[in-house]
Amino acid sequence: MSLLLVAEQDEAGAVAWVWHWRPGFLVARPLKALAEVMQDLEHAEISGASREDVVAWLDRQFASEAV
């Protein structure tokens, strides 16, 4: 596994934030830029929410960065 995305949910169960972890990280880190995960997004393991919900959150959060 080269990338793990961990979705943090709000009280309603919606994705509130996404954290990322890679081999070599001691702990997951808050995602601050889409570029941090874009290259490996297709093959990332996702925890805490569905892939569709995480991708939708990424689209909303980083709309100005999307290519």
GIMO-V112525 format. One record per backbone hydrogen bond with DSSP energy under -0.5 kcal/mol. NH is the residue of the N-H (numbers start at 1). CO is the residue of the C=O. Records with the same first field share a line. If there is no record, write none. Layout:
# GIMO-V112525
NH->CO + CO
This chain:
# GIMO-V112525
4->21
5->45
6->19
7->5 + 47
8->17
9->7
10->14
13->10
16->8
17->8
19->6
20->29
21->4
25->22
29->20
31->18
32->30
36->33
37->34
38->34
40->37
41->37 + 38
43->40
44->40 + 41
45->3
47->5
54->50
55->51
56->52
57->53
58->54
59->55
60->56
61->57
62->58
63->60
65->62
66->62
